[in-house]
């Protein structure tokens, strides 16, 4: 067994992880970054539409500023976000976009002269101001007052990921792929690194560091219908939850994207609708304007997903062997637009659906897409419960998204939060001096060796890990999807309790040697079921509807009782998560109010949590 030392260990080589690594390396610290896949294959590279930042360069972004972006983010979160964090993000995003341009991101730029825009599916023309020529341009995304989503066609994540990886190479950062962290090394108070499994050989290694950052993305793969890549399976969350002291923030806050293609659930970007695409029903008629006259297809994702589901419940869905769906229509955007600004959507349609979006409709339905839930951190990215542990990006609950994130805010968050938190990590490292017990490290490794041996020998039982995983996914799809209610959530929890018992009895059908995908799945399955249980238990407890958390039996947003954040901890040996709640930050630039879309009743709060004065003050 080999042991590796560094000042900072980053688990996850996506944008947030590499951005933190860049800040620490620029400050003179040694950094090792671990990744299951080659860094440029991280899920960040799959992001299509763009990054929100208030640059105000294009005609439809005129008058934009961080204040407007901040307001859109708070409203989008349904007043569930930390407004200090949202302000920090909105103010920093324009700086970060220009920094990325300096590092080499080939942003789409403002072109002088005539530009075509689409509003409500009908084409009209605007002329952009000549003095803006050559500056970073933007497209429209849902829930925004201005066009501010910076983009590189519909391959923004890929372009930024390649640029960031190049920056890591320039700084000599040690990025190690095909390495999967399976447990944190800690003493209940301090984190010292991780036990890591080499996916080439199956050998275990230890990586020790003064600080560790969890940047492993979301855990969408615990759902059956998800836009997430297979690597987004909650490995980082499983590790942190297994400590028994680090809480998961807002586990019930799971986002569903309106346009996953049928039947594979691969994402087609919100940029389609931002560029003028429309949603059609079985009669090939538009319907979103009926429910949302002002925003139509460009209401926030939680709202559009709910109205799509509602519309299908009204009998307006398209029947198919893979379930009901609706249509996305981008035919009117034309060949030039699709071939340039939506080229990845074009390829997805051709390769996975066998259709040409220039002449045919794209079958779509709401599908799991993003986890606002994550490792709970403070605004410096430091995780609750363990000193020396940080988290950023989708893996974290920082918490700028609250109960619904706006499209374009997550990809921007990876680099904005990565930069901010990276500086905080560097400050921490400058004053950190840790002493690591060899006995502690030895015990952590032995525990993982014993786990692996038990799976291989069948000592725990003979349950098939893939069947257990499928049962978990089915339970979440049935009881904890776009719409939720008490009866279905209770049934979901009962099913998950049985599935958790099965997860503890998993045995391998193979020998588990080498790379062994079966062993990789077995090492995570109990933790994944626990994550699913956290979602369902927290969703049952929150008797209101806020953002993506839509309770049919509690349709109102209840600021009086639920203007607070959920924390879920899973103590060692427990069969259920323990929930607690924390009030939001005492900073309230925008008191709770109406979002301006989505409708619904609001039960107002008498006082804002964290403040003494009445809301009227």
PAVEXLO-123707 format. One record per residue: residue in three letters; x, y, z of N, C-alpha, C in turn. Coordinates in steps of 0.2 Angstrom, whole numbers, plus 2048, in hexadecimal, padded with zeros to 3 digits. Example, Ala and Ser with C-alpha at 12.3 -4.5 7.8 and 13.67 -1.06 7.14 Angstrom:
REM residues 2
ala8427E482783E7EA8278427F0827/ser8407F58238447FB824840800827/
This chain:
REM residues 617
unk8047FA800800800800804806800/unk80380B7FC8078117FB8038177FF/unk80781B801804821805807827801/unk80382C8008048327FC803838801/unk80783D801806843805806849800/unk80184E8028018557FF7FE85A804/unk7FE8608037FB8658077F3864806/unk7F18638007EA8637FE7E985D7FA/unk7E38597FC7E18547F87DA8567F6/unk7D98567EF7D38587EC7D08517E9/unk7CA84F7EC7C68497E97C184C7E4/unk7C384A7DE7BE84D7D87C28527D4/unk7C38507CD7C68557C97C28587C4/unk7BC85A7C67B885E7C27BA8657C3/unk7B586A7C17B78717C17B88747C8/unk7B48727CD7B58757D37BB8727D7/unk7BC86B7D67C28687D97C986B7D6/unk7C986C7CF7CF86E7CC7D08767CD/unk7CA8797CE7CB8817D07CE8827D7/unk7CC87E7DB7CF87E7E27D687C7E2/unk7D88777DE7DF8757DD7E387B7DA/unk7E087E7D67E48847D27E68897D8/unk7E188B7DC7E28907E17E788E7E6/unk7E78887E87EB8867ED7F28857EA/unk7F38837E47F98827E07FD8897DF/unk7F888E7DD7FB8947DC7FE8987E2/unk7FB8957E87FD8987EF8048947F1/unk80688F7ED80C88C7EF80B8857F2/unk8058827F380487C7F68048767F1/unk8068707F480686A7F07FF8687F0/unk7FD8657EA7F68637E97F685C7E5/unk7F28587E87F08527E47E88527E3/unk7E68517DC7DF8507DB7DE8497D8/unk7D98467DB7D783F7D97D083F7D5/unk7D083B7D07CA83B7CC7C98337CA/unk7C28317CA7C182B7C77C282A7C0/unk7C182F7BC7C282F7B57C88357B3/unk7CA8347AD7CF83A7AB7CB8417AC/unk7CF8467AF7CC84C7B17C784F7AC/unk7C984F7A57C58527A07BF84E79F/unk7BE8487A27B88447A17B38457A7/unk7B584A7AC7B184B7B27AA84E7AF/unk7A584D7B479E84F7B279E8567B0/unk7A285A7B37A28627B17A28637A9/unk7A685E7A67A785F79F7A085E79B/unk79B85B79E79585979B79085F79B/unk79286479F78D86A7A078D86E799/unk78786F79778687279078587A790/unk78087C79377D883792782889793/unk78588979978988F79A78A8907A2/unk78D8967A378E8987AA78B89F7AB/unk7878A07B07848A77B17898AC7B5/unk78A8B17B278E8B77B578B8BD7B2/unk78A8C27B67878C97B478C8CD7B0/unk78D8CC7AA7928D07A678E8D67A3/unk7888D57A17848DA79D7878DC796/unk78A8D779378D8D978C7888D9787/unk7848D478677F8D47817798D8781/unk7768D977C7708DE77C76B8DC781/unk7698D57827648D37867668D278D/unk76D8D478E7708D47957718DB797/unk76F8E07947708E779576D8E879C/unk7718EC7A076E8ED7A776F8E87AC/unk7728E27AA7738DD7AF7798DF7B4/unk7798DC7BA77E8DE7BF77E8D87C4/unk7838D77C87838D27CD77C8D37D2/unk77A8D97D37748D97D776E8D67D4/unk76D8D67CD7688D37CA7698CB7CA/unk76F8C97C97718C27C976F8BF7D0/unk7718C37D57708C17DC7698C07DD/unk7648C57DB75D8C47DC75A8BE7D9/unk75D8BD7D275A8B77CF75C8B17D2/unk7628B07D57648AA7D97608A97DF/unk75F8AE7E375B8AE7E97548AC7E7/unk7518AF7E274A8AD7E074A8A67DE/unk74F8A47DA74F89D7D77508987DC/unk75389A7E27548957E874E8947EC/unk7498987EA7438997EE74489B7F5/unk74989F7F674B8A27FC74E89D801/unk7518987FE75489280275B893802/unk75E8987FE7668987FE76889C804/unk76F89C8057728A18097748A7805/unk7718AC8077728B38037798B5803/unk77C8B48097838B68097878B3803/unk7868AC80378A8A87FD7878AA7F7/unk7818AB7F677E8AD7EF7818B47ED/unk7828B97F27858BF7F078C8BE7EE/unk7908BA7F27978B97F17988B67E9/unk7938B27E87938AE7E17928B37DC/unk78C8B77DC78A8BC7D77908C17D6/unk7938C47DB7988C97DB79E8C67D7/unk7A08C07D87A68BD7D67A68BA7CF/unk7A08B87CD79F8B57C77A28B87C1/unk7A18BF7C07A38C27BA7AB8C27BA/unk7AE8C37C07B58C37C07B88BC7BE/unk7B58B77C07B78B07BE7B68AE7B7/unk7B18B17B47B08B07AD7B58B37A8/unk7B78B97AB7BD8BC7A77C48B97A8/unk7C48B67AE7CA8B27B07CB8AC7AC/unk7C58A97AB7C58A37A67C78A579F/unk7C48AA79D7C68AD7967CE8AE796/unk7D18B079B7D88B279B7DC8AB79B/unk7D98A679E7DC89F79E7DB89B798/unk7D689E7937D589B78D7CE89878B/unk7C989978F7C389778D7C089B787/unk7BE8977827BC89B77C7B589D77C/unk7B38A27807AC8A47817A98A677A/unk7A38A577979F8A877479F8B0775/unk7A08B376F7A18BB77079C8BE76D/unk79A8C576F7968C976B7988CA764/unk7938C975F7958CB7587918D1757/unk7948D67537918DC75278C8DB74C/unk7878E074C7828DF74777C8DC749/unk7788D97457728D57467738CF74A/unk76F8CE74F76E8C87537678C6753/unk7668BF75375F8BD75475E8BA75A/unk7588BC75D7568B976374F8B6762/unk74D8B17677478AE7677438AF76D/unk73D8B176D7398B27737328AF772/unk7308AB77672A8A87757298A476F/unk72F8A176C72F89D76672F8A1760/unk72E8A876072E8AC75B7348B075A/unk7368B175473D8B475273C8BB752/unk7408BF7557418C67547488C8754/unk7498CE7527508D07517528D6756/unk7588D675875B8DC75C7628DE759/unk7648E475A76B8E575876F8E775F/unk7748E375F7798E476577D8EA764/unk77E8ED76A7828F376A7898F2767/unk78B8F67627928F575F7988F5764/unk7978F976A79D8F976E79E8F3772/unk7998EE77279A8E877579D8E3771/unk79F8E476B7A28DF7677A88DC76A/unk7A88D576A7AE8D176C7AD8CF773/unk7A98D27777A88D077E7A58C977F/unk7A58C67857A28C078679A8C1786/unk7978BD7827908BE78178C8B9786/unk7868B97857828B578A77B8B2786/unk7788AD7897728AB78776D8AB78D/unk7668AA78B7618AA7917618A3794/unk7608A379B75E89D79E75889E7A3/unk7558997A574F8997A975089D7B0/unk74B8A17B174B8A47B874F8AA7B8/unk7518AD7B37568B37B37528B97B0/unk7548BF7B37518C57B07558C77AA/unk75B8C57A97608C77A47638C17A1/unk7668C279A76A8BD7977718BE79A/unk7738B979E77A8B97A177D8B37A1/unk77B8AE79D77E8A779D7848A7798/unk78A8A879A7908A87967908A0793/unk7928A078D79289978A798898784/unk79989278379D89077D79988B779/unk79588D77579088977178C886777/unk78B87F77678887B77C78D87677E/unk79387877E79887478179D878786/unk79987C78A79D88078F7A187C794/unk79E8777977A287379C7A8870799/unk7A786D7937AD86A7907B386F78F/unk7B187578C7B687A78B7B987D791/unk7B587E7977B888179D7BC87B7A0/unk7BA8757A07BE86F7A37C586E7A0/unk7C586F7997CB86E7967D0874798/unk7CD87A7987D187F79A7D487F7A1/unk7D087D7A67D287C7AD7D78767AE/unk7D68717AA7DB86C7AA7E286E7A8/unk7E18727A37E88757A07EB8797A5/unk7E787D7A97EA8817AE7ED87D7B4/unk7EA8777B57ED8737BA7F48707B8/unk7F486E7B17FA86C7AF8008717AF/unk7FE8777AD80387D7AE80687E7B5/unk80287D7BA80487D7C18078777C4/unk8078727C080A86C7C28068687C7/unk8008697C77FB8667CC7FB85E7CA/unk7FB85A7CF7FB8537CE7F48507CE/unk7F284F7C87EB84C7C77EB8457C5/unk7E88417CA7E983A7C97E28377C8/unk7E18347C27DB8317C07DA82A7C2/unk7D48277C17D38207C27D581E7CA/unk7D38237CE7D48227D57CE8247D9/unk7CB8207DD7C58217E07C68217E8/unk7C58277EB7C58277F27BF8247F5/unk7C081F7FA7BA81B7FC7B981C804/unk7BD8208077BC82280E7C1827810/unk7BE82C8157C28318177C682E81D/unk7CC83181E7D082F8247CF835829/unk7CC83482F7CA8398347CA83683B/unk7CA83B8407CA8388477C383B84A/unk7BE83D8467B88408497B9847849/unk7BF84A8497BF85184A7C3855844/unk7C88518417CC85383C7CD84E836/unk7CD8518307CD84C82A7D584D828/unk7D88478267DF8468257E084481E/unk7DB84281A7DB8408137D683A812/unk7D883580D7D483080B7D782A80A/unk7D382480A7D581E8087D381D801/unk7D781C7FC7D681C7F57D78157F1/unk7D28147ED7D380D7E97D580F7E2/unk7DA80C7E07DD80D7D97D88087D5/unk7D580C7D07D18087CB7D48047C6/unk7DB8057C67DE8017C17E07FA7C4/unk7E27FA7CA7E57F47CD7E07F17D3/unk7DC7F67D67D87F47DB7DC7F57E2/unk7E27F77E27E67F87E87E37FE7EC/unk7E47FE7F37E28037F77E98077F8/unk7E880E7F87ED8137FA7EA8187FF/unk7EF81B8027ED8208077F0827804/unk7EB82C8047ED8338037EC837809/unk7F283A80B7F183E8117F3845810/unk7EF84A8137F08518117EE855817/unk7F085B8177EE86081C7E686281B/unk7E48628157DD8648147DB85F80E/unk7D485E80E7D18598097CB85D807/unk7CA85D8007C48607FD7C085B7F9/unk7BA85A7FB7B58567F77B285A7F2/unk7B38587EC7B185B7E67AE8567E1/unk7AA8517E37A884C7DF7A284C7DB/unk79F8527DB7998537D77938517DB/unk78D8507D778784E7DA7868467DB/unk7808447DD77F83D7DE77883B7DA/unk77783E7D477183C7D07708357CF/unk7768317CE77582A7CC7728267D1/unk7708287D776B8247DB7648247D9/unk7638297D475C8297D175D8257CA/unk7588227C875881E7C27588227BC/unk7548287BC75382C7B67578337B8/unk75D8337B57628397B776683B7B1/unk7688417B176C8447AB7738427AD/unk7758407B377C8407B677F83A7B3/unk78683B7B278A8367B078B8307B5/unk78E82A7B378E8257B87938267BE/unk79782B7BD79C82C7C37988317C8/unk7938337C778F8387CC78B8337D0/unk78E82F7D478B82A7D878B82B7E0/unk78D8317E278D8337E97938317ED/unk79982F7EA79E82C7ED7A18317F2/unk7A28377F17A483C7F679F83D7FB/unk79983D7FA79483E7FF794838804/unk79583280179582C80579A82C80A/unk7A082E8087A682F80C7A5833812/unk7A28398107A183E81579C83C81A/unk79783981879183781C793831821/unk79882D81E79A82882279F82A828/unk7A18308287A483382E7A0833834/unk79983483379483483879483B83B/unk79884083979884783C79784C837/unk79884B83079785082B790850828/unk78C85582978585582778485681F/unk77F85381D77D85481677885A816/unk77985F81277486581376F86580D/unk76986681076386680B762860807/unk76285A80A76285480675C853801/unk75685680475085680075085A7FA/unk75585F7F97558637F37598607ED/unk75585D7E975785A7E375485D7DD/unk75885F7D87558627D275485D7CC/unk74E85F7C974C85B7C374C85F7BD/unk75085D7B87508617B274B8607AD/unk7488657AA7428647A674486079F/unk74A86079D74B85D796750858796/unk74F85279975384C798750848792/unk75484678E75184378874E83C78A/unk74983978674683378774982E782/unk74B82878474B82578B75182578F/unk75782878C75D82879075E82D795/unk75A83279575A83879A76183C79A/unk76483C79476A840793767847792/unk76B84C79576985379576985678F/unk76485A78D76585F78776486678B/unk76986A78A76A87078E76487578E/unk76387879375E87E79476088378F/unk76688378C767888787762887781/unk76088178075B88077A75588577B/unk75288578274D88978374F890784/unk75589178675789878775889B780/unk75A89777B75B89A77475489A770/unk74F89877374889977074489276F/unk74788C77174488677173D886775/unk73888277373288277673087B778/unk72C87A77D72987477F72287277C/unk72186C77A71B86B77671886477A/unk71286477970E85E77C70D859777/unk70885477870784E77470385176E/unk70085776E6FC85A76970185F765/unk70785F76770C86376470A86B765/unk70886C76B70687376C70A875772/unk70C87C77270F87E77870B87F77E/unk70E87E78470987E78A70C882790/unk71388479071688779671388E797/unk71189179170F898792708898795/unk7058937956FE8927996FF8937A0/unk70488F7A370688F7AA70A8957AC/unk70F8977A871389C7AA7138A17A4/unk70E8A67A470E8AB79F7148AF79E/unk7178B17A371D8B57A37248B27A1/unk7258AC7A472B8A97A372B8A379D/unk7258A079D72489A798729895799/unk72C89379473188E795737890799/unk73889679A73E89879E73C89A7A5/unk7378977A87378977AF73D8937B2/unk73D8937B974388F7BC7418877BB/unk7478837BB74687C7BA7418797BE/unk74187A7C473C8777C97358787C6/unk73387E7C472D8807C272B87D7BB/unk73087D7B672E87A7B072D8727B1/unk73286F7B57318687B672A8667B9/unk72886A7BD7218697C071C86A7BB/unk71C86F7B87168707B371786B7AD/unk71C8687AB71D8637A671A85D7A9/unk71B85B7AF7188557B27118567B3/unk70F85C7B570785D7B670485D7AF/unk70785F7AA70485F7A37038587A1/unk7088547A270884C7A07028497A5/unk70184B7AB6FC8487AF6F584A7AC/unk6F58507A96EF8527A66ED84E79F/unk6F184979D6F08457976F3848791/unk6F884D7926FB85078C70184E78A/unk70484878E70A84578C70A841786/unk71084078371183B77E712834780/unk70E82F77E70F82978071582577D/unk71982278071F81E77D720818781/unk72481377E72680D78272A80F788/unk72D81578973181778E72E81B793/unk72781C793723820797722827793/unk71E82B79771B831794721836793/unk72083A78E72584078D72184578A/unk72584B789723851785728852780/unk72785777C72C859777730860778/unk73686077673A86677573B86876E/unk73986E76C73987076573E875764/unk74387476074887975E749879757/unk74487675374587674C74587E749/unk74188274C74188974A74888D74B/unk74C88A74F75388E75075788D749/unk75688874575988873F76088473F/unk76288273976887E73976F88273B/unk76F88873A77688C73C77688C743/unk77188E74777188E74E772888751/unk76F88274F76F87C752776879751/unk77987A74B78087874978587B74C/unk78488174F78988575278888575A/unk78388875C78188976377E884767/unk77C87F76377987976677B872763/unk78187276278486D75E784866762/unk78586776978586176D77E85E76D/unk77986276E77286076E77185C767/unk77485F76277385C75B77685575B/unk77C85475E77F84E75E77B849762/unk77984B76877584776D76F844769/unk76B84976676584776276784175D/unk76C84275976E83E754770837757/unk77583775C77883175E77382D763/unk76F83076776C82D76C76482C76A/unk76283076675B83076475982E75C/unk75F82F75875E82E75175983374E/unk75983975075583F74D75984574C/unk75684974775A84F745755855748/unk75885874D75485E75175286374C/unk75586474675386974274C86873F/unk74A86173F74485F73B73F85B740/unk74285974673E85574A73E857751/unk73985575573885775C73C853760/unk73F85576674385276B73F84F770/unk73E84977273A84677773E84877E/unk73A84B78373D84D78973984C78F/unk73C84B79573884B79B73C84D7A1/unk73984F7A673D8517AC74184B7AF/unk74784C7B174B8477B375084A7B9/unk7528467BD7578487C275D84B7BF/unk75F8517C27658547BF76A8577C3/unk7688597C976D85D7CD76B85C7D5/unk77085C7D976F85C7E07718627E3/unk76C8667E576E86C7EA7708697F0/unk76E8637F27718607F877885F7F8/unk77C85E7FD78385D7FD78685E804/unk78C85D80479085D80A78F86480D/unk78D86581378B86C81579286F817/unk793875814799879816797880818/unk79B88481B79A88B81C79C88F815/unk79C89581679D8998107A589980D/unk7A98968127B08958107B188F80D/unk7AC88A80C7AD8848097AF87E80E/unk7B08808157B187C81A7AB87781C/unk7AC87181C7A786C81E7A586D825/unk79F86C82779D86B82E7A0865831/unk7A28658377A385F83A7AB85C83A/unk7AE85E8357B585B8357BA861833/unk7BF8638377C48688357C886582F/unk7CA86982B7CE8678257CB86481F/unk7C48648207C086181A7BC867817/unk7BD8678107B986C80C7B5869807/unk7B186D8047AD86A7FE7AB8707FA/unk7AA86E7F37A88747EF7A48717E9/unk7A08757E579D8737DF79786F7E1/unk79486A7DD78E8677DE78E8627E4/unk7948607E679585C7EB79385F7F2/unk7938667F279386A7F878C86D7F8/unk78A86E7FE784873800787879803/unk78987E7FE78D884800789889804/unk78488C80277E88A7FF77B88F7FB/unk77D8907F577A8957F07748947EC/unk77288D7EC76D88B7E876688A7EC/unk7678897F27608887F675D8827F4/unk7568837F275287D7F075187D7E9/unk7548817E57548817DE75A8857DB/unk75E8827D67638867D37618887CC/unk76388E7CA7628907C476788D7BF/unk76588C7B97698897B476F88E7B3/unk77588C7B277B8907B177E8927B7/unk77B8917BD77E8937C378288E7C6/unk7818887C47858827C778C8827C4/unk78C8827BD7928827BA7978887BC/unk79388E7BC7978947BF7998937C6/unk79588F7CA79788E7D179D88A7D2/unk79E8857CD7A48817CE7AB8857CE/unk7AB88A7C97B188E7C97B18947CE/unk7AB8977CF7AB89D7D47AC89A7DB/unk7A98957DD7AA8927E37B188F7E4/unk7B388C7DF7BA8897DF7BF88E7E0/unk7BE8947DD7C38997DE7C389C7E5/unk7BD89D7E77BC8A07EE7BE89B7F3/unk7BC8957F37BD8907F87C588E7F7/unk7C788E7F17CF88D7F17D38917F4/unk7D18987F47D589D7F87D489B800/unk7CE8998027CD8988097D189280B/unk7D288D8077D68878087DD889808/unk7DF88D8047E688F8047E889380B/unk7E389780D7E489A8147E4895819/unk7E08908197E088B81E7E788781E/unk7E98868187EF8828177F588681A/unk7F588C8197FA89181C7FB890823/unk7F688F8277F688E82E7F6887831/unk7F588282C7F487B82E7FA878830/unk7FB8748358008708377FD86A83A/unk7FC8648377F985E83A7FE85983B/unk7FC85584080084F8427FB849841/unk7FD84483D7F983F83B7FB83883E/unk7F68358417F882F8457F8829840/unk7FE8258407FE82083C7F981A83D/unk7F881A8447F38158467EC816843/unk7EA81D8437E481F8407E381D838/unk7E981E8357E981D82E7E981582D/unk7EC8128317EC80A8307E5807831/unk7E280A8367DB8088387D6809832/unk7D780F82F7D281182A7D380C824/unk7DA80B8227DB80681D7D87FF81E/unk7DA7FD8247D87F68267D07F5826/unk7CC7FB8287C57FA8277C37F9820/unk7C67FD81B7C47FC8147C67F5812/unk7CC7F38147CE7EC8117C97E7814/unk7C77E881A7C27E381D7BB7E3819/unk7B97E98177B37EA8137B37E680D/unk7B97E78097BA7E48037BA7DD803/unk7BE7DA8087BE7D38097B77D080B/unk7B37D480F7AC7D18107A87D180A/unk7A97D68067A57D67FF7A77D07FB/unk7AE7CF7FB7B07C97F67AF7C27F9/unk7AF7C27FF7AD7BB8027A67B9803/unk7A27BE80379B7BD8047997BD80B/unk79D7C080F79C7BF8177967C3819/unk7947C981578F7CD8177887CA814/unk7887C680F7837C380B7847C2804/unk77E7C180077F7C07F977A7C57F5/unk7787CA7F87747CF7F47787D27EE/unk7757D27E87777D57E27777DD7E2/unk77D7E07E277E7E77E377A7EB7DE/unk77A7E87D87767EC7D276F7EB7D3/unk76C7E67D67657E57D77637EA7DD/unk7677EA7E27667EF7E87667F67E5/unk76B7F87E176B7FF7DF7658007DB/unk7627FC7D675C7FD7D27567FE7D7/unk7567FA7DC7507FA7E17508017E4/unk7568047E675780A7E97548107E4/unk75780F7DE7558147D974D8147D7/unk74A80E7D774380E7D673F8117DC/unk7418107E273E8137E873E81A7E8/unk74481D7E67448257E57408277DF/unk7408247DA73C8267D47348267D6/unk7328217DA72B8207DB7298257E1/unk72D8267E672B82A7EB72E8317EC/unk7338337E97378397EA73A83C7E4/unk73583D7DF7378407D87348477D8/unk73284A7D27308517D172A8537D6/unk72584E7D77208507DC72184B7E2/unk71F84D7E87208497EE71A8497F2/unk7188447F67138457FB714840801/unk71184180771383E80D71283680C/unk70D83480970B82D808711829804/unk71382C7FE7188297FA71F82A7FD/unk72082F80172683080472782A80A/unk72282980E72282481372381D810/unk72081C80A721816807728815804/unk72B81A80273281B7FF736819805/unk73581C80B73A81B81073A814813/unk73481181373380A815737805810/unk73680780A73A803805741803805/unk74480A80774B80B80774E80880E/unk74A80781374C80481974D7FC817/unk7497F981374A7F28117507F280D/unk7517F78087567F780375D7F8807/unk75D7FC80C7637FD8107657F6813/unk7617F38167627EC8197657E7814/unk7637E880D7657E480876C7E6806/unk76D7ED8067747F08047797ED809/unk7787EC80F77C7EA81477E7E2813/unk77B7DF80F77C7D880E77E7D6807/unk7817DB8037847DA7FD78A7D67FD/unk78A7D27F87907CE7F67927CE7EF/unk7987CD7ED79A7CD7E67997C77E3/unk7977C77DC7977C27D879E7C07D5/unk7A27C67D47A87C57D17AD7C47D7/unk7B47C47D57B97C37DA7BB7CA7DD/unk7B97D07DA7BA7D67DD7C17D97DC/unk7C57D57D87CC7D77D77CC7DD7D1/unk7D27E07D17D37E57CC7CE7EB7CC/unk7CC7ED7C67C87F37C67C17F27C9/unk7BE7EC7C77B87EA7CA7B27EF7CB/unk7AF7F07C67A97F57C77A47F27CC/unk7A37EC7CD79F7E97D27A17EB7D9/unk7A77EA7DA7AA7EC7E17A97F47E2/unk7AA7F87DD7A97FF7DE7A28007E0/unk79D7FD7DD7967FE7DE7957FC7E5/unk7987F67E77967F37EE7997F87F3/unk79F7FB7F27A17FF7F779D8057F9/unk7998077F479580D7F478E80C7F6/unk78B8067F57848057F57808077FB/unk78380580178080680778080E808/unk78581180778581980778081C802/unk77F8197FC77A81C7F877381B7FA/unk7728157FD76B81480076A819806/unk76F81A80A76F81F80F76D82680C/unk77182880776F82E80376882F801/unk7658297FE75E8297FC75A82A802/unk75B82780875882780E75882E810/unk75D83281075E83981275983D80E/unk75983C80875484080374D83F805/unk74B83980674483780774283980E/unk74683881474483A81A74484281B/unk74984581874884C81874284F814/unk74184C80F73B84E80B73484D80F/unk73484881272E84681672D84B81C/unk73384D81F733852825731859822/unk73385B81C73286281A72B862817/unk72686581B71F86581A71E86C816/unk72186D81172087380D722871806/unk7218768017248767FA72887C7F9/unk72F87A7F87338807F773887E7F1/unk7388817EB73C8807E673B8797E3/unk7408757E374086E7E073C8697E4/unk73B86B7EB7388677F07308687EF/unk72D8647EC7258667EA7218607EE/unk71E8627F371A85E7F771285F7F5/unk70F85A7F270885B7F070485C7F5/unk7058597FB70185A801703860805/unk70886380370A86A80770C86E801/unk7088717FD70A8757F770C87C7F8/unk70B87E7FE70D885800715885802/unk71888B80071F88C80371E88F80A/unk72088C80F71F88E816725891819/unk72689881872B89C81B72B89C823/unk72589B82572489C82D728896830/unk72789082D72A88A83173088782E/unk73188982773688582473B889820/unk73C88F822742893820748891823/unk74A88B822750889825753883821/unk75988182375D87C81F75D876822/unk75C87081F75C869822764867822/unk76586482876C86082876A85982A/unk76D85582676C84D82877384A829/unk77484782F77A84383177883C832/unk77C83883077B83083178082E836/unk77E82D83D78382B842785824840/unk78B82284378D81B842788816845/unk78681184178280C84477A80D844/unk77981384177281584176E81283B/unk76781183C76380F836760815832/unk76081B83575C820832761827833/unk76082B82F764832830761836835/unk76583A83876383F83D76284583A/unk75C84883A75B84F83775C85583D/unk75F85A83B75E86083F75E86683A/unk75D86C83C75C87283876087883A/unk76287C836765882837762888834/unk76288D83775F89383476489682F/unk76189982976689C82476A8A2827/unk76F8A48247738AA82676F8AF828/unk7718B482C76D8BA82E76D8BF829/unk7718BE8237718C381E76B8C281A/unk7668C78197608C78157608CD811/unk7638CD80B7638D280675C8D3803/unk7598CD8027528CD7FF74E8C8804/unk7498CB8077458C780C7418C3807/unk73E8BD80A73A8B88067348BC803/unk7338BA7FD72D8BD7F972B8B87F4/unk7278BB7EF7258B77E972B8B67E4/unk72C8B17E17318B07DC72F8B37D5/unk7298B47D47278B77CE7258B27C8/unk7268AC7CA7248A67C67228A07CA/unk71F89B7C871E8957CB7178957D0/unk71589B7D170E89C7D570F8997DC/unk70A8967DF70A8937E57098987EB/unk7068957F17058997F670B89A7FB/unk70C89F7FE7128A080370F8A280A/unk71189E80F71089F8167158A3818/unk7148AA81A71A8AE81B71D8AD822/unk7238AF8237268AE82A7258B582E/unk7248B48347238BA83872A8BD839/unk72F8BA83A7368BC83B73B8B8836/unk7408BC8347458B883074A8B4835/unk74B8AE8347508AA8387578AE838/unk7598AE83E7608B283F75F8B9840/unk7598BC8407588C38417538C4846/unk7548C984A74F8CB84F7498CF84D/unk74A8D38487458D78457408D4841/unk73A8D78417348D483D7368D5835/unk7338D18317358D282A7338D9827/unk72E8DC82A72B8E38287318E882A/unk7358E782F73B8EB8307408EB82B/
